[in-house]
Amino acid sequence: MSNSKRIYLSSPHMCGLEEQFIREAFNSNWIAPLGPNVDAFEKEITELVGVKAAVALSSGTAAIHMALKYLGIRRGDVVFCSSLTFAASCNPIIYEGATPVFIDSEPESWNMSPKALLKAFIDCKKEGKLPKAVIVVNLYGQSADVDGLREICEIFKVPIIEDAAESLGATYKGICSGTLGRFGIYSFNGNKIITTSGGGMLVSNDEDAIDKIRFWATQARDEARHYQHSELGYNYRISNVLAGIGRGQLIVLKERICQKKKIFNDYQKAFNDIEEIEMIPICGYGDPNYWLSAITVKEESNVKPIDIILALDKENIESRPIWKPMHIQPYYQKYRFYSHNDGEASIAEDIFNRGVCLPSDTKMTDEEINKVISIIKQLFN
Ligand SMILES: Cc1ncc(COP(=O)(O)O)c(C=O)c1O
């Protein structure tokens, strides 16, 4: 292993302004899972993405859980979810005792395939058991091609939960990622484009829904002098200290997107002449936030994704395989899966088998980006 400074996939990048909000929390002794930073963070997100209401939570996972609970998902219900994602997208389906059905990616965007979605709907309709929700994931910072998916969901009258954990700041046809479904969720986990160390946000234009979820997520305390509970509660709020970090981070979100885009463009330019490497496709319908720069290596190449990961690792550089699709995860493989192409290997598996997420850390210097590029180029020479 090299002794040089580690280059990360995507690590927290503080701008310094966070400290002012944290200091305010300390000075006012608002060290609690609510407070002025939490309220302001919610308001700032609603203004940024153009949505009526938001509730700040302890994680993106909690946000998905609360959206499912609000939509009445319970034991025996079916929920559709993108297969090519992180397990947190679908784990809350299991929390509520429901059954996930996984939907393949389309090759154009790597996100949910409308073709596979329609097949799943048709089968479920025949069986007399439509899903109660569809969780559409925006992978690596790029929105799914939502119009086609929404059209299908509208035919069957099933709401979309947009998992925009990775795509805060991205747009789809000019509209902000996370605001295209009935609910949208963001994650502020340490590796995301902005972070609160850990945290999440649920957004919706349905203000009553957000109010109800805020109540559940704050331990479902009835209005009474004593502790009284008429419903099951959750301890899912974010702390006022962490929301302060989020407020500072929001100020530099645009800057972070520009930095991520530059990293992507540098890779794209550098690998342009390597026939065996393809960048994650960028679709013309919107602007991604370029959270992670991912590539695929052509099947016939002698260089495999693992060779790239190991060569970078040897130089103390972090990279990562593409998310392993949910339908081939040991825990989830017993659930149904609908593929994009009939009778062929799924698109999600193909991307997983041939893909790598490259270092996309906004703190990388040009020299460090060039180092990553030159290590990869050497493998293909
Ligand atoms: C696609 C996706 N969904 C959900 C989550 C869950 O977010 P959190 O880690 O904030 O619970 C993440 C990231 O962690 C994610 O990448």
The ligand as an SDF file (V2000), in Angstrom:
LIG
                    3D

 16 16  0  0  0  0  0  0  0  0999 V2000
  -30.2320    5.4580   -3.0810 C   0  0  0  0  0  0  0  0  0  0  0  0
  -30.1910    5.6060   -1.5940 C   0  0  0  0  0  0  0  0  0  0  0  0
  -31.3270    5.4930   -0.9060 N   0  0  0  0  0  0  0  0  0  0  0  0
  -31.3520    5.6480    0.4240 C   0  0  0  0  0  0  0  0  0  0  0  0
  -30.2140    5.9340    1.1360 C   0  0  0  0  0  0  0  0  0  0  0  0
  -30.3300    6.0310    2.6150 C   0  0  0  0  0  0  0  0  0  0  0  0
  -29.9570    7.2330    3.1480 O   0  0  0  0  0  0  0  0  0  0  0  0
  -29.4010    7.2870    4.6710 P   0  0  0  0  0  0  0  0  0  0  0  0
  -28.0350    6.7170    4.6660 O   0  0  0  0  0  0  0  0  0  0  0  0
  -29.4280    8.7420    4.9730 O   0  0  0  0  0  0  0  0  0  0  0  0
  -30.3450    6.5100    5.5090 O   0  0  0  0  0  0  0  0  0  0  0  0
  -28.9920    6.0650    0.4490 C   0  0  0  0  0  0  0  0  0  0  0  0
  -27.7050    6.4000    1.0780 C   0  0  0  0  0  0  0  0  0  0  0  0
  -27.2530    6.1450    2.0820 O   0  0  0  0  0  0  0  0  0  0  0  0
  -28.9800    5.8780   -0.9530 C   0  0  0  0  0  0  0  0  0  0  0  0
  -27.8360    5.9740   -1.6340 O   0  0  0  0  0  0  0  0  0  0  0  0
  1  2  1  0
  2  3  1  0
  2 15  2  0
  3  4  2  0
  4  5  1  0
  5  6  1  0
  5 12  2  0
  6  7  1  0
  7  8  1  0
  8  9  2  0
  8 10  1  0
  8 11  1  0
 12 13  1  0
 12 15  1  0
 13 14  2  0
 15 16  1  0
M  END
$$$$
